[in-house]
């Protein structure tokens, strides 16, 4: 999610290898609707996505002592549930709970999922824990949903395409209400999306022959912050937009982009002062940007902020608000993504016009970070892929994606570089994929498999 020149670092994942806390019985959906707000769905008029939304205030109903360590209690909600199916092909859930447990006493919020809306068949999925006070997750319904979730065996390929109900509960380190938001796609998938099946890997070109015949659309809101670029128009960054469009229009994805521009005059964000704190009140911080500028955001678009730079972090190219981010809502901690223009500069003075090649580089970064926001992980992380049989946090959960195994690190620097991942096999490649963990502005990293395209096409923002 954090992208750097040559080194694109993902936010460190802290995974608690402890069992699921004990839960009570019963469901919470009925009482929650009385506490929260049922937002409804946005109409799919042909120019906007159809998204069913729900926003709830969720109370704590129980606790598990010593979950985070001795004397450190976990507090949990009763079960929520949601349904994905033929007409609702993708569900994205988000929740947050404010607390002060960071640093050495890190106690993250986390979710637990349950199959068929029962407390049996506990599973977790690939998103893991990316932040301390909020979390997002995605369930993309289809014939290979088992593989995307990387979960327990109760989720199986479903050629009959029946509705599938999933339960989850919310967990955090303080005895305080959770904020829960849910965005479920009501963009009815075409037959080819509904019947898509993946194939096992064999070479570096695996999955690249897929041709989606049904085109999808995605609205994009470019938000220029003060000092982000010398001329704040779409025409001024056209090479970046052209590159973004080219990557998503390719046959393995089939998504056409519609752009609009929004201008911010809020000088607080002339530069981004912090990219890691979840403090909504930190002046100039990234989380404050997402949560305090909802008036600039479009709930039916991918919101992309252009910023000049991130203070104190040389070479940071961009950050997505989550894997996935949260569509359909504005003003949340996962409501956008940001690209830093000056980090892409190869020539000229700060604040001047970027070259076409530098703008094209920005287009690569936008496409990559948009991939994260829409649900894609790195094909493998910096240390390389492994053959772990459980949930694998160093590679994506998709079947078709070529990857670069850790054994390909031949220069001994502890990371798999681009040059080490340009092979022709399935496990010594991946560097040409858009979602490779590192980028250099020179290597053409535009490949996306049909399965990666399938994930992008299922996001509620794609219509």
BAZALO-627744 format. One record per residue (C-alpha): x, y, z; residue number from 1; residue in three letters. Coordinates in steps of 0.05 Angstrom, whole numbers, padded with zeros to 5 digits. Layout:
# BAZALO-627744
       xx       yy       zz   pos   code
        X        Y        Z   NUM    ALA
...
//
This chain:
# BAZALO-627744
       xx       yy       zz   pos   code
    00000    00000    00000     1    UNK
    00058    00047    00013     2    UNK
    00096    00053   -00052     3    UNK
    00169    00075   -00058     4    UNK
    00218    00081   -00115     5    UNK
    00253    00013   -00119     6    UNK
    00223   -00007   -00052     7    UNK
    00147   -00008   -00045     8    UNK
    00134   -00025    00027     9    UNK
    00068   -00053    00051    10    UNK
    00043   -00030    00118    11    UNK
    00068   -00082    00168    12    UNK
    00017   -00136    00181    13    UNK
    00010   -00156    00254    14    UNK
   -00024   -00223    00256    15    UNK
   -00046   -00250    00323    16    UNK
   -00036   -00324    00321    17    UNK
   -00086   -00337    00377    18    UNK
   -00153   -00371    00372    19    UNK
   -00220   -00339    00363    20    UNK
   -00249   -00311    00428    21    UNK
   -00311   -00345    00454    22    UNK
   -00377   -00317    00430    23    UNK
   -00449   -00320    00451    24    UNK
   -00506   -00341    00407    25    UNK
   -00556   -00302    00368    26    UNK
   -00552   -00249    00314    27    UNK
   -00551   -00174    00320    28    UNK
   -00579   -00150    00254    29    UNK
   -00649   -00133    00279    30    UNK
   -00628   -00093    00340    31    UNK
   -00572   -00059    00302    32    UNK
   -00620   -00031    00250    33    UNK
   -00654    00005    00307    34    UNK
   -00588    00035    00331    35    UNK
   -00559    00052    00264    36    UNK
   -00579    00081    00197    37    UNK
   -00601    00041    00137    38    UNK
   -00573    00082    00080    39    UNK
   -00603    00044    00021    40    UNK
   -00575    00038   -00048    41    UNK
   -00553    00086   -00103    42    UNK
   -00591    00076   -00168    43    UNK
   -00552    00048   -00227    44    UNK
   -00572    00098   -00280    45    UNK
   -00517    00079   -00328    46    UNK
   -00471    00134   -00303    47    UNK
   -00464    00112   -00230    48    UNK
   -00451    00046   -00195    49    UNK
   -00505    00011   -00156    50    UNK
   -00484    00003   -00083    51    UNK
   -00526   -00022   -00025    52    UNK
   -00501    00012    00038    53    UNK
   -00511    00002    00112    54    UNK
   -00483    00042    00170    55    UNK
   -00489    00019    00242    56    UNK
   -00468    00035    00312    57    UNK
   -00449   -00033    00342    58    UNK
   -00446   -00043    00418    59    UNK
   -00398   -00088    00456    60    UNK
   -00432   -00149    00485    61    UNK
   -00376   -00190    00514    62    UNK
   -00301   -00195    00528    63    UNK
   -00243   -00243    00529    64    UNK
   -00190   -00231    00583    65    UNK
   -00116   -00231    00566    66    UNK
   -00128   -00236    00491    67    UNK
   -00074   -00184    00474    68    UNK
   -00030   -00207    00532    69    UNK
   -00033   -00210    00607    70    UNK
   -00085   -00162    00633    71    UNK
   -00103   -00139    00562    72    UNK
   -00176   -00153    00547    73    UNK
   -00210   -00160    00479    74    UNK
   -00281   -00134    00473    75    UNK
   -00328   -00162    00420    76    UNK
   -00395   -00150    00388    77    UNK
   -00450   -00199    00373    78    UNK
   -00454   -00225    00302    79    UNK
   -00470   -00184    00241    80    UNK
   -00485   -00218    00175    81    UNK
   -00489   -00200    00102    82    UNK
   -00505   -00236    00037    83    UNK
   -00469   -00240   -00029    84    UNK
   -00497   -00276   -00089    85    UNK
   -00513   -00273   -00164    86    UNK
   -00541   -00203   -00161    87    UNK
   -00496   -00178   -00105    88    UNK
   -00427   -00202   -00127    89    UNK
   -00384   -00164   -00078    90    UNK
   -00388   -00142   -00005    91    UNK
   -00339   -00095    00029    92    UNK
   -00343   -00085    00104    93    UNK
   -00308   -00031    00146    94    UNK
   -00307   -00017    00220    95    UNK
   -00269    00026    00269    96    UNK
   -00260    00036    00343    97    UNK
   -00218    00094    00368    98    UNK
   -00167    00077    00422    99    UNK
   -00097    00096    00444   100    UNK
   -00061    00029    00442   101    UNK
   -00003    00038    00394   102    UNK
    00072    00026    00391   103    UNK
    00097   -00025    00440   104    UNK
    00027   -00036    00466   105    UNK
   -00005   -00046    00398   106    UNK
   -00075   -00075    00405   107    UNK
   -00109   -00074    00337   108    UNK
   -00182   -00079    00320   109    UNK
   -00197   -00142    00282   110    UNK
   -00255   -00182    00254   111    UNK
   -00272   -00256    00255   112    UNK
   -00315   -00288    00201   113    UNK
   -00362   -00347    00205   114    UNK
   -00390   -00390    00150   115    UNK
   -00465   -00390    00135   116    UNK
   -00479   -00339    00189   117    UNK
   -00466   -00388    00245   118    UNK
   -00412   -00389    00298   119    UNK
   -00384   -00453    00268   120    UNK
   -00331   -00453    00214   121    UNK
   -00290   -00394    00239   122    UNK
   -00243   -00365    00188   123    UNK
   -00200   -00305    00175   124    UNK
   -00177   -00279    00108   125    UNK
   -00120   -00248    00070   126    UNK
   -00129   -00175    00091   127    UNK
   -00103   -00190    00161   128    UNK
   -00093   -00130    00206   129    UNK
   -00068   -00069    00169   130    UNK
   -00082   -00015    00221   131    UNK
   -00095   -00008    00294   132    UNK
   -00163    00027    00298   133    UNK
   -00199    00005    00235   134    UNK
   -00203   -00053    00186   135    UNK
   -00234   -00069    00119   136    UNK
   -00249   -00135    00086   137    UNK
   -00279   -00159    00020   138    UNK
   -00319   -00220    00000   139    UNK
   -00321   -00227   -00075   140    UNK
   -00374   -00278   -00092   141    UNK
   -00362   -00327   -00148   142    UNK
   -00338   -00395   -00168   143    UNK
   -00270   -00383   -00137   144    UNK
   -00289   -00343   -00075   145    UNK
   -00254   -00396   -00032   146    UNK
   -00188   -00377   -00061   147    UNK
   -00197   -00302   -00053   148    UNK
   -00216   -00311    00019   149    UNK
   -00161   -00362    00031   150    UNK
   -00206   -00389    00086   151    UNK
   -00235   -00453    00113   152    UNK
   -00262   -00508    00070   153    UNK
   -00336   -00491    00081   154    UNK
   -00333   -00441    00024   155    UNK
   -00332   -00481   -00039   156    UNK
   -00341   -00466   -00113   157    UNK
   -00415   -00456   -00124   158    UNK
   -00435   -00469   -00197   159    UNK
   -00509   -00463   -00177   160    UNK
   -00495   -00390   -00155   161    UNK
   -00538   -00391   -00094   162    UNK
   -00536   -00334   -00044   163    UNK
   -00482   -00341    00008   164    UNK
   -00491   -00312    00077   165    UNK
   -00430   -00294    00118   166    UNK
   -00427   -00275    00192   167    UNK
   -00375   -00232    00226   168    UNK
   -00363   -00200    00292   169    UNK
   -00322   -00139    00310   170    UNK
   -00266   -00139    00362   171    UNK
   -00226   -00085    00395   172    UNK
   -00185   -00067    00458   173    UNK
   -00235   -00019    00492   174    UNK
   -00305   -00025    00519   175    UNK
   -00336    00024    00469   176    UNK
   -00382    00021    00410   177    UNK
   -00357    00003    00340   178    UNK
   -00374    00042    00277   179    UNK
   -00392   -00007    00221   180    UNK
   -00403    00008    00148   181    UNK
   -00421   -00040    00092   182    UNK
   -00421   -00031    00017   183    UNK
   -00450   -00087   -00026   184    UNK
   -00450   -00085   -00101   185    UNK
   -00518   -00089   -00135   186    UNK
   -00485   -00084   -00204   187    UNK
   -00512   -00149   -00233   188    UNK
   -00453   -00185   -00265   189    UNK
   -00453   -00208   -00337   190    UNK
   -00454   -00282   -00351   191    UNK
   -00379   -00284   -00365   192    UNK
   -00365   -00253   -00297   193    UNK
   -00413   -00299   -00262   194    UNK
   -00384   -00362   -00295   195    UNK
   -00310   -00343   -00291   196    UNK
   -00264   -00399   -00269   197    UNK
   -00189   -00394   -00258   198    UNK
   -00135   -00441   -00282   199    UNK
   -00073   -00465   -00246   200    UNK
   -00006   -00432   -00259   201    UNK
    00048   -00459   -00305   202    UNK
    00086   -00399   -00334   203    UNK
    00098   -00324   -00328   204    UNK
    00043   -00312   -00379   205    UNK
   -00010   -00350   -00340   206    UNK
   -00077   -00314   -00341   207    UNK
   -00057   -00263   -00393   208    UNK
   -00100   -00292   -00449   209    UNK
   -00166   -00276   -00418   210    UNK
   -00210   -00229   -00459   211    UNK
   -00268   -00196   -00423   212    UNK
   -00321   -00180   -00476   213    UNK
   -00366   -00140   -00430   214    UNK
   -00338   -00072   -00414   215    UNK
   -00344   -00042   -00344   216    UNK
   -00339    00031   -00324   217    UNK
   -00305    00064   -00264   218    UNK
   -00313    00137   -00244   219    UNK
   -00250    00172   -00219   220    UNK
   -00248    00237   -00179   221    UNK
   -00180    00271   -00184   222    UNK
   -00172    00317   -00123   223    UNK
   -00116    00368   -00128   224    UNK
   -00090    00392   -00061   225    UNK
   -00054    00459   -00055   226    UNK
    00018    00457   -00083   227    UNK
    00005    00387   -00112   228    UNK
    00018    00409   -00184   229    UNK
    00033    00473   -00221   230    UNK
   -00029    00468   -00265   231    UNK
   -00089    00434   -00233   232    UNK
   -00128    00408   -00292   233    UNK
   -00139    00341   -00324   234    UNK
   -00105    00364   -00387   235    UNK
   -00042    00381   -00348   236    UNK
   -00034    00309   -00324   237    UNK
   -00061    00275   -00387   238    UNK
   -00001    00227   -00396   239    UNK
   -00015    00200   -00326   240    UNK
   -00089    00191   -00340   241    UNK
   -00074    00159   -00408   242    UNK
   -00029    00108   -00374   243    UNK
   -00081    00093   -00321   244    UNK
   -00134    00084   -00375   245    UNK
   -00089    00039   -00417   246    UNK
   -00075   -00009   -00359   247    UNK
   -00148   -00016   -00340   248    UNK
   -00174   -00019   -00411   249    UNK
   -00132   -00080   -00429   250    UNK
   -00169   -00144   -00447   251    UNK
   -00156   -00179   -00381   252    UNK
   -00191   -00123   -00343   253    UNK
   -00240   -00089   -00390   254    UNK
   -00254   -00027   -00348   255    UNK
   -00262    00042   -00379   256    UNK
   -00248    00103   -00336   257    UNK
   -00288    00168   -00330   258    UNK
   -00251    00227   -00299   259    UNK
   -00272    00290   -00264   260    UNK
   -00230    00341   -00225   261    UNK
   -00240    00372   -00156   262    UNK
   -00196    00429   -00129   263    UNK
   -00180    00438   -00055   264    UNK
   -00159    00505   -00026   265    UNK
   -00146    00477    00043   266    UNK
   -00073    00497    00057   267    UNK
   -00069    00449    00116   268    UNK
   -00054    00395    00065   269    UNK
   -00002    00432    00023   270    UNK
    00041    00375    00044   271    UNK
    00023    00311    00082   272    UNK
    00056    00312    00150   273    UNK
    00043    00240    00171   274    UNK
    00022    00176    00135   275    UNK
    00019    00126    00192   276    UNK
   -00019    00158    00251   277    UNK
   -00094    00144    00257   278    UNK
   -00104    00208    00296   279    UNK
   -00160    00245    00260   280    UNK
   -00139    00311    00292   281    UNK
   -00066    00309    00272   282    UNK
   -00056    00372    00228   283    UNK
   -00036    00353    00157   284    UNK
   -00041    00278    00171   285    UNK
   -00065    00229    00119   286    UNK
   -00121    00201    00162   287    UNK
   -00143    00272    00177   288    UNK
   -00143    00286    00102   289    UNK
   -00189    00227    00088   290    UNK
   -00236    00241    00147   291    UNK
   -00241    00317    00144   292    UNK
   -00249    00328    00069   293    UNK
   -00310    00286    00054   294    UNK
   -00340    00345    00018   295    UNK
   -00286    00336   -00036   296    UNK
   -00300    00262   -00044   297    UNK
   -00351    00227   -00089   298    UNK
   -00383    00165   -00058   299    UNK
   -00393    00135   -00127   300    UNK
   -00321    00146   -00151   301    UNK
   -00250    00126   -00136   302    UNK
   -00223    00187   -00100   303    UNK
   -00150    00201   -00117   304    UNK
   -00115    00258   -00081   305    UNK
   -00055    00291   -00114   306    UNK
   -00006    00317   -00061   307    UNK
    00062    00348   -00068   308    UNK
    00101    00303   -00020   309    UNK
    00100    00267    00046   310    UNK
    00143    00303    00098   311    UNK
    00204    00263    00119   312    UNK
    00192    00203    00073   313    UNK
    00236    00210    00012   314    UNK
    00212    00173   -00050   315    UNK
    00142    00155   -00025   316    UNK
    00101    00149   -00088   317    UNK
    00031    00136   -00063   318    UNK
   -00014    00102   -00012   319    UNK
   -00082    00069   -00018   320    UNK
   -00133    00077    00038   321    UNK
   -00140    00002    00046   322    UNK
   -00139   -00067    00013   323    UNK
   -00194   -00056   -00003   324    UNK
   -00214    00016    00009   325    UNK
   -00286    00032    00026   326    UNK
   -00331    00052   -00033   327    UNK
   -00398    00086   -00027   328    UNK
   -00381    00128    00035   329    UNK
   -00342    00192    00045   330    UNK
   -00301    00217    00104   331    UNK
   -00277    00150    00131   332    UNK
   -00205    00127    00145   333    UNK
   -00209    00085    00081   334    UNK
   -00243    00135    00035   335    UNK
   -00188    00150   -00015   336    UNK
   -00117    00143   -00040   337    UNK
   -00061    00193   -00050   338    UNK
   -00005    00202   -00101   339    UNK
    00056    00245   -00087   340    UNK
    00077    00284   -00149   341    UNK
    00147    00306   -00129   342    UNK
    00169    00235   -00114   343    UNK
    00161    00220   -00189   344    UNK
    00205    00277   -00212   345    UNK
    00268    00259   -00251   346    UNK
    00285    00330   -00275   347    UNK
    00267    00403   -00265   348    UNK
    00257    00445   -00203   349    UNK
    00206    00428   -00149   350    UNK
    00138    00456   -00167   351    UNK
    00150    00459   -00242   352    UNK
    00119    00419   -00298   353    UNK
    00135    00345   -00298   354    UNK
    00161    00311   -00361   355    UNK
    00114    00265   -00399   356    UNK
    00155    00205   -00376   357    UNK
    00148    00227   -00303   358    UNK
    00073    00236   -00312   359    UNK
    00069    00167   -00343   360    UNK
    00105    00141   -00281   361    UNK
    00050    00175   -00239   362    UNK
    00000    00137   -00282   363    UNK
    00033    00071   -00263   364    UNK
    00030    00090   -00189   365    UNK
   -00043    00110   -00194   366    UNK
   -00060    00044   -00229   367    UNK
   -00022    00004   -00176   368    UNK
   -00052    00040   -00115   369    UNK
   -00122    00037   -00147   370    UNK
   -00111   -00038   -00152   371    UNK
   -00101   -00040   -00077   372    UNK
   -00162    00003   -00064   373    UNK
   -00205   -00041   -00108   374    UNK
   -00181   -00105   -00074   375    UNK
   -00114   -00129   -00103   376    UNK
   -00053   -00148   -00062   377    UNK
    00019   -00148   -00084   378    UNK
    00034   -00212   -00124   379    UNK
    00086   -00224   -00071   380    UNK
    00116   -00182   -00016   381    UNK
    00188   -00158   -00014   382    UNK
    00218   -00221    00017   383    UNK
    00186   -00266   -00036   384    UNK
    00130   -00317   -00038   385    UNK
    00129   -00381    00003   386    UNK
    00092   -00447    00002   387    UNK
    00055   -00436    00067   388    UNK
   -00008   -00479    00070   389    UNK
   -00047   -00432    00116   390    UNK
   -00066   -00361    00100   391    UNK
   -00005   -00334    00064   392    UNK
    00011   -00262    00081   393    UNK
    00070   -00255    00033   394    UNK
    00033   -00267   -00032   395    UNK
   -00035   -00253   -00061   396    UNK
   -00091   -00305   -00052   397    UNK
   -00106   -00312   -00126   398    UNK
   -00093   -00375   -00167   399    UNK
   -00071   -00346   -00233   400    UNK
   -00019   -00295   -00211   401    UNK
    00053   -00312   -00226   402    UNK
    00097   -00299   -00166   403    UNK
    00169   -00295   -00145   404    UNK
    00191   -00344   -00092   405    UNK
    00239   -00324   -00037   406    UNK
    00290   -00372   -00066   407    UNK
    00299   -00325   -00125   408    UNK
    00336   -00276   -00080   409    UNK
    00405   -00293   -00107   410    UNK
    00442   -00229   -00088   411    UNK
    00431   -00241   -00014   412    UNK
    00399   -00173    00002   413    UNK
    00337   -00206    00033   414    UNK
    00288   -00181   -00020   415    UNK
    00267   -00205   -00088   416    UNK
    00285   -00148   -00136   417    UNK
    00255   -00135   -00203   418    UNK
    00316   -00164   -00238   419    UNK
    00308   -00229   -00199   420    UNK
    00234   -00237   -00218   421    UNK
    00236   -00233   -00294   422    UNK
    00237   -00308   -00308   423    UNK
    00190   -00347   -00353   424    UNK
    00164   -00395   -00301   425    UNK
    00106   -00388   -00253   426    UNK
    00148   -00381   -00191   427    UNK
    00207   -00339   -00215   428    UNK
    00168   -00282   -00247   429    UNK
    00115   -00230   -00230   430    UNK
    00159   -00168   -00237   431    UNK
    00120   -00146   -00299   432    UNK
    00054   -00149   -00262   433    UNK
    00022   -00083   -00242   434    UNK
    00018   -00108   -00170   435    UNK
    00091   -00128   -00161   436    UNK
    00116   -00101   -00095   437    UNK
    00170   -00056   -00125   438    UNK
    00173   -00007   -00183   439    UNK
    00229    00034   -00215   440    UNK
    00194    00079   -00265   441    UNK
    00229    00043   -00322   442    UNK
    00205   -00029   -00323   443    UNK
    00138   -00036   -00358   444    UNK
    00095   -00065   -00303   445    UNK
    00026   -00066   -00334   446    UNK
    00006   -00140   -00335   447    UNK
   -00057   -00162   -00300   448    UNK
   -00086   -00232   -00303   449    UNK
   -00158   -00247   -00319   450    UNK
   -00169   -00265   -00247   451    UNK
   -00141   -00199   -00223   452    UNK
   -00187   -00166   -00273   453    UNK
   -00245   -00207   -00244   454    UNK
   -00231   -00178   -00175   455    UNK
   -00228   -00107   -00202   456    UNK
   -00292   -00117   -00241   457    UNK
   -00329   -00143   -00180   458    UNK
   -00315   -00081   -00137   459    UNK
   -00378   -00042   -00122   460    UNK
   -00349    00019   -00157   461    UNK
   -00345   -00018   -00224   462    UNK
   -00410   -00017   -00262   463    UNK
//
